[in-house]
Amino acid sequence: MRKKVAVAMSGGVDSSLTAAILLYKGFDVVGVTMKLDDTNGCCDINDAQKIAAHLGINHYVADFRKIFRDKVENYFVEEYLRGRTPNPCVRCNREIKFGKLFDFAEYIGADFLSTGHYARIIFEDGRFKLKKALDLKKDQSYVLYNLTAEKLAKIILPLGEFSKVETRSLAEKLNLPVAHKPDSQEICFVPNDDYKNFIADRMPEAQALQAGEIISSDGKILGKHNGVANYTIGQRKGLGIAAPHPLYVTRLDVANKKVIVDAGDKLFSKTLMAHEAHWIYKPPLPKILQAKIRYGSKFSTCAVAEEENFLRVTFAEPQRAITPGQSIVFYDGEEVLGGAIIN
């Protein structure tokens, strides 16, 4: 009997090709498109339905608008209002794609859930491991660190072996109607990538959106700002202040409505604390690992140790603009071991 796999179909080339590959491999494939908000910036239901019809597979639309607003959009807003910089994709993968959608796939009788993420799941040394994609330029393993060993056994990620060029080429060969559809680069639920207006629309009276002072690290007033939530650690552009040397945001003080700036060398640090640690496979600690402090950062060697309810991470080389709210993700070679939220 053929195994049934539910494919998360956004209407884009990656998820469409994922469905086509699994169909070719002999799986009983069904498509599922998530309805996440009224504009559905993440998923194009019409294109997903066209692809499903093109492939001759059944297609479902799962309405997750309420849980998406509660677990992702509200979290996104609340973090900015605390002077932190969240990663909504990490939260969405935990709560929605591999949370609610994973449960939906089981509800419709699927044996597996599959997505178009560029990462690999390998059974090795007696357990399932999450590993980097072969194409490191497209690797998305960073946003998947909240998966569990149990879920890895029921997830298929076919694109981890491909480069984006190969993906496009194969989509063309299979005559997929979305072969040349552009990739989405923005936060899916934020219109025009304007997160400042998105937050202001949700919480217009929040203290983090009230005007305040931009000050130097020694307390000198340098200018005014229009809300702490509009700034992030490491920011240089848009400060609107004059200084004899470049200044960068080094700290955000929501309680006192202050944005603190300093010279670029003050952005570097060798240590951080992180909470909400999640391990797919927890190694004995302390341990030397590699880590990324944001999606687009380089891999850096670090020592990871437990300290009460936190992780203390000490890097071999200073890291620039360690940002509260972002995820630090730990790797042992190609394998993702887990991650945590930077304090």
N, C-alpha and C positions, 0 to 999 in steps of 0.2 A: 504494500500500500504506500502511495506517495506521501511524503511528509508535507504538511501544509505550512506555508510561511506567509506572514502578514508583512507587507512592505510599506513603510511610511513614505507616502508619495506626496511631494510638495508641488509637483508640476514642473520641477527643474530637471536638468539633464542628469544629475547624479542619481537621484532617486529613481528616475525613469529607467536608466541603464541598469540599476540594481535589480529592478523587477524583471527586466529582459534577460539578464544573466541567469537569474535563479530559475526562470521559466525554461531557458535553454538547458539548464542542468537537471531538469526533470522534476522540480518541485511543483506542488499545487500552490500557485501564487494567487494571493488576493491583495488588492491595494487598499490602503487606508489613508485618507487625508484628514488632517486635524483642522477643525475650525477653531481658531484661537481668539479672534476678536472680530468686530463687525467689518473691518476693512480687510482682514486676513492677509496682512502684508507678508507673512511667512509662507503661506501655502496658496497656490493658485488652483482652486478646486476645479475650474473649467479645464485647465490644461491637464490636470491629473486624470480627470474623467476621459479626456480624449486619448491619453496614453493608455489607460486601462482598456478602452475600446479597441485601440490599435493592436494591443497585445492579446485581446480576447480574454481578459480576466475580470472577475467580479471586483467591484469597487464600493467601499464604504466611506461615508463622511462621519467623523466622530466629533461631536460638539463639546469642546473642552473650554469654552469661553470663560466660564465661572472660575474653574480651578486655575486657569492661566492668569486671569486677573489677580486672584488671591495669592498665588504662589510665586508668580514671576513679575508681573507689572507692579504690584504693590511693594514687593521686595525691592525692586529696582528703584522706585521712588523713595522708599524709606531709607535705603542706604545712602543715597545722595543727600537726603535731608539730615543725615548724621555726619556729613562731611567725609563720606567714604565713596569709593569708586567700585561699584559692583560689576560682576560679569554675568549678565542675564543668560547667556548661552549655557554656562555651567549649571545654573539653577534650573533652566528649562529641561536640560537633558536628565537631571536627577528627578524632577517632579513630574514632568510631562512625557517626554519621549520614552524614557525608560522607567517611568512610573505609571502614569495613567494609561498611556498607549500600550505599554507592556501588558498591563492588566486587561485592556480591551482585546488585545491579540489572543490572550488565553481564553477570554470570554467567547470569542467566535470560533474557538477550536483550533487555533493555530499552534503548531509545535514550536515555531520560531518567530521572532521578530527580526526584521532586517531594515537597515537604514543605509543611506548613501554616505556615511561618514568615511573619511580617509584614515583608517586605523585597521589593525589586524587583531584577530583573536586566534590564538594558537594553543592547541593542547600539547603540553610539553612537561616532562618531569612529573607526570601523574596529576596535573591540574591545568585548568584553562588560564591562559595569560593574555592580558591586553598589551599589545605592542604598538610601537610607532608604525605609521605607514611607510612603505618603501620610498615614496616621494616625500622627502622631508619638507619641501616647500608647501605641500598641501596637508601635511600631517595634522590631524584633529584629535589625537589621543589626549591632549591636554584637557579638553572639555568633557572627557568621559571618565574622569577619575572616580566619580561617585558610583560607578557600577560595582556589582558584587560578583564574587566567584560563582555563585549560583545562577545569576542572570547571564554571565558570560557563556554558560553552557547552552543557553537558549537564544543567543543573538548571532546573526550572521552579518558580516561586514565585507561584502565582495570587493569593494573598491580599494581596499588597503594595499592591494598588489599593483595598482595602476598609477600612472602619472595622469595629470589633468589632460595633457595632450593625447594620451592613449584613450582616455575616457571619451573625449570629443570624437576621436577617430572611430572608435567602436560604435558610438551612437550614430554616426553617419552611415556606417556600413549596415547597421540594423534599421536604417531609415526611420529613426525616431523623430517625430515632428519637432521636438524641442532640442535637437542636436546642437543648434547654434544659439540657444537662449542664453543671455548673459547671466553670470553668477550674481547672486544678491550679496551686497557688501555691507549693508546697513543693519542696524538693530531692527528686527522685523516689525516690531509693534510701535516704533517711533516714527511718525510721519516726517519725511524729508531729513531724517537723521537729526532732527532738532530736539535733543533730549531736554534742553533748558525749558522750552515752551511746553513740552509734554509734562514735565514736573510741575511747572507753574499752573497748568490747567487743572492738575489733580489736587494740589495743595497750595493755593495762592497765598494763604496767610502764614505759611510756615516761616519760622525764624530764619532758617537757612536761606530763604529767598529775600530776606530784608537787607537793605543797604548797610554797609559798615566800612571799616577802615582796612586798607592794605598797609601793613607795618613791616619794618625790618626786624630781624631777630633780636635786636637790642631795644625794640620798642618805639623806634622813630616812625611817625606817621608819614607815609609816602604818597598816599592817594586814597581814593574811595573805590568801593566795589558795589555791585548790584545784587549781591547774594552769594554766600559761601558755596552753595550748591552748584554754582556755575563755574567752579574751579576744580582742578585736580592736581595732585602732587606731580611736580616736574614741569608744570605748565610755564611757558615763557611768553607766548604771544597773547595779546589781548589784555594785558595788565594795565595799559594806559598810564604808565608812570615813567618818569625820566630818571636815569641814573648813569653814572660814569662807566659802569660795567653791567653786563647782562644779569638780570635777576630772575629767579625761578621760584615758584610756589614750593615751599618746603613743609608747610603745616597748615591745617585748616582748623580754626577754633569756632565751632558753631555757637557755643554758649555765649561767647563774647562778640560774635559777628565779626571776626577778624581773619584776614588772609595774611599769613606770614611768609615773607619772601627772603631769599638770601642768595649768595653766590652759588654758581653751579657745583663747586666742589663740596658744598654742604649736602648735596643730594645723595652722596655715596655712603653706604653703610655695609658692614660685613655681617651683621646679625639682624634677625627678626624673630618675632614671636607669632605664632599662628594658633587658631582655635578651630573647633569643629573638624578635627582630624578624621578622615575616612580612609581606611586601608582596604584595598582589594586583597592584597597579601601583605601582612605586616611582618617586616623583618625584625630580628632582635635589635633593640636600640640600646645605646647609640650606634649609629652606622654612617659610613661615608656613602653618599648617594649623589646623583645628579638631579638638578631641579630647574624649573622655569618659574619665574615670579609673575609672569603674565603670558598671554597666548603668544605674542610675537617676540618674546625675549629669547636669548640664547640659552643653551643648557650650561649650567654652572655647577661645579663640584662643591658639595657642602657636607657638613656634619649635622646629623639630625638626632636630637635627644629629647626625651620626655621630661617635662617639668610640671608637676601637678596636673592640671587640666589643659596644659598647653604643650606645644612643640617649640623648642628653641632650635633655630637653624643658624649655623655659623658657616659662612662662605669662605672659600679659599681666596677669592678675590672680591673686592668691594662691589656691591650692586648699586646701580643708579635708580633713583626714584622708586624705592620700595613703597607700594601703595596700599594702604588699608582698604579692605574690601575685595581686593583681587585674590585669586587663588594661587597658592604655591603648589606645584605638582611634582612628585618625586618619581624618579626613574632609576632603575638598576639596569644599565645598558639600554636595551631596546624596550624593556618591560616597564609599564606603568604600575607602580606599587600602591599609590594613593595620593592624597593631597589634603590641604587644609586652607582655611581662610586667614589671610594676613591681618593681624591686629592693627 
